[in-house]
Amino acid sequence: MGFRYRPWGVGSDRTLAYLLVTPAVFVLLALSIYPLIHSVSLSLQVNSGGAVNWSLANFTRLLSDQFFLAALGHTLVYAVSALSLEFFIGLGLAVLLNRQIRGRGFFRATLLVPMMLPTVVVGVVWRLMLNPNFGAVNGTLKGAGVDTTALTWTSSPGLAMLSIIAVDVWQWTPFMFLILLAGLQAIPQEPYEAALIDGSSAWQTFIHVTLPLLKPAILVALLLRTMDLLRVFDQVFILTEGGPGFATETISLYIYRTAFRFSDFGYAAAMSFVLLVITNVISSFYIRVLQSREAR
Amino acid sequence: MRIPVALILALLALSLYGCQPNRNSDSKQLTLAINSGVEGDALKQAAKDYEAQTGVHINIAEFPYANLFEKELIDLTARTGAYDLIMLDDPWFPKFASQQLLTDLGPLLKTKGLNGPDEDFVKTSIALCREPYETGTLHALPYVGNSQLLFYRKDLFDKHSLKEPATWDEALAAAKTISEQETNGAPGGGKVYGYVMRAAQGNAAVADFMPIFWAFGGEMFDANGRPSVNSPEGIAALKFMLELGKYTPPGYASFNADEVGAHLLQGTAAMSINWPAWISSFNDPSKSKVIGKMQFTTLPGARNPGRAEIGNWLIAIPRDARNKEAAVDFLLWATRAEQMKLSALRGNPPTRRSLFTDAELVAKFPAYPAQLRSLESSRPRPRTALWNEIENVFGIYLSKANSGELSPDDAMNQANAEIAKILERGK
């Protein structure tokens, strides 16, 4: 065990340790463990005619609920598209701004602005900008001679999903960029020098040197964004409220409606539980990939 | 080390105690849950006056519209007794009343020497406060008397020799004429659309559709309580809504109140079903480009006479309120004619006949005669505790039909099937 500091005699540091972690444990119990247990128990209750029955009915209902399945589909489409776009654009920007170019500090600072704005503000501003009749986006396009009559953005079933993905990419690419840039700067110079001596091309260096060394940063960025994207609520709620006609309803929106509009907490808890499981499966996949690399 | 642990526990207990709603049962104190908005503001102001007059301290818990329902439902079902009075939008009333969460006002009124609510209340408003509708026990009093109106541009109707639409066919013809003729008639240049409506999923689409649906003879439930939105009348009504959509600004399948208001105020749309709260903004030069040009009337009919959807704010006393005695005193005081007149002057349509015909108010609010006619002939949304869920699903399919994703027949058939599922689950 090595050296121990024992001002109050044998064992008292252990008491002190317990005492110090007590508040944290209480907070964890109250804010994480208790709600989790409570929501699982809620999801197993079905309210029928004033009486509460314990059953798996909420979970079997999920499978036959076309709205749930559609919302799940929307969430996955949204998460996968936004994540890929944010990753590739973020990586490109990070590589670009990792070099010594003029105005690097300025670009880096400006790029972070969208991320610093509250999501609700971003939602409201974009809702106005995407307004088909008064909005800045169609106004600009019209000025450039584009026919905008069919471009109704958040009102068209085809474009609404594209619109909310674009807004998310606008706001959260900087986050991806920030983490990847930090990752790039942590890579030592030696592997690059070695690659240069071996006569590797710029592309080969990127694929065989930069990417493998950047992998931890990539995985952290993907992990955090995936979790955020799967539970997206605020932008979508403000931009489209899930419409038109359910075209952009995500799981979180549907859970919110079920719980707080229809006061069906059991079913909402069941859906939350499914979302939790999905998020966990994806996260543990990322973490496994991350660890397997480190073990090598 | 026992003392610190005990101390921590004591502190925790204290902090939790602090989270409890005010347990003070002092009869000189009342707590009100209100919505943040013009309706809640009027009641908040009344509460201050009441406090000054009687010394009863009134705490105000103010919530945005979107959160008020969930907040009240959670508090009332958990029986916290946190509120002595709550403001509620009338579509929520069946849910609260059918779960016995509200106090029966009958016996309380008796203790005040009253046999029932004042005869001056508009019948359709007081009918909302009873469970079952119109005939049952009284659980609230109506405070703000909104009902839908048809807004139309008098100047453009006159210009094209169109008369005030009495039927939906006339309204459609007028919308067509204006859309086709006024291709450059908007104040800033650009097209004036003949009509504008909200078809965003949920409440918006449903509220703008119900008056058409009813006029065409549609009913949400048949005589046996089964959903019947896909009746031939219902489908015809939806087809008619899509016809109106041809003369509505593009993208209306996601319009909400703000977009509709903007089009009317900017003069880019000529007609709409809307709520009285918007009326005053048309004469505000900072917002409106159509000052003095907007006219307000009752809704057009079709097979049936035109009837508006009613949307009243009610005030009720929760079953577990701690101070029912003091609460009913305030409730009766706030809904008295002279108090409601103050609320009307602050911009809230009253629920008393005498105020709709009050000379001073009519001079200030020239639409009052039309509002009274609309209110007295209005209909409530289908009275069911499952309304939020049904409205949501119905709105999704209406929005899908208006965005072109589904045909009117498919939309109504699917909506009917989903509503049936909700009723089945709710049993």
Interface residues (C-beta under 8 A of the other chain):
Chain A: S12 T15 L16 L19 T22 P23 F26 S48 G49 F67 N131 P132 N133 F134 T149 A150 T152 W153 T154 S155 S156 P157 A160 T240 E241 G242 G243 P244 G245 F246 A247 R257 F260 R261 F262 S263 D264
Chain B: M1 P4 V5 I8 L12 F69 E70 L73 T77 K95 A199 A200 Q201 G202 P249 P250 G251 Y252 A253 S254 F255 N256 E259 A262 H263 Q266 T268 L386 N388 E389 N392 I396 Y397 L398 S399 K400 A401 N402 S403 G404 E405 L406 K427
